[in-house]
């Protein structure tokens, strides 16, 4: 974990393999979301929340994806490795918006940027429910803005 303008982020390195490429030898557009998903999984693991689902230990783990957004800026060409960085763009009452970027190993240039919005839901009713104070405190160092 590092810091950028006082905000922490989580970063992971991922391989880009032959079967990740399209006919032009460019990282297939759908693979960016997979790389992002793996990095969020790594982020949850680092927070101690990525293992077996246990609602007693972590009631906040029951959340659903509301939206994904990706913009492609620069092609990732050929078999290589990339860095994927995630941070918390916004934390609302029941929602959380991750920001992310995909970069080459040797440059701080965005190949792709995007976001994911998740919503915490009640496990039984499947309706939005507020994040717990414990979750809010643990996420705070990765946060860029807070809902009023």
BELTAUR-V392454 format. One record per backbone hydrogen bond with DSSP energy under -0.5 kcal/mol. CO is the residue of the C=O (numbers start at 1). NH is the residue of the N-H. Records with the same first field share a line. If there is no record, write none. Layout:
CO=NH  NH
This chain:
2=9
4=7
7=4
9=2
10=86
12=84
14=82
15=17
16=80
17=20
18=21
20=28
22=25
25=78
26=22
28=31  32
29=32  33
30=34
31=35
32=36
33=37
34=38
35=39
36=40
37=41
38=42
39=43
40=44
41=45
42=46
43=47
44=49  50
45=48
54=58
58=61
59=62
61=63
62=121
64=119
67=117
69=115
71=113
75=77
76=27
80=16
81=105
82=14
83=103
84=12
85=101
86=10
87=89  99
88=144
90=97
91=147
93=131
94=120
95=92
96=98  118
97=89  90
98=116
99=87
100=114
101=85
102=111  112
103=83
104=107
107=109
109=104
111=73  74
112=102
113=71
114=100
115=69
116=98  118
117=66  67
118=96
119=64
120=129
122=126
127=122
132=136
133=137
134=138
135=139
136=140
139=142
140=143
141=8
142=88
145=91
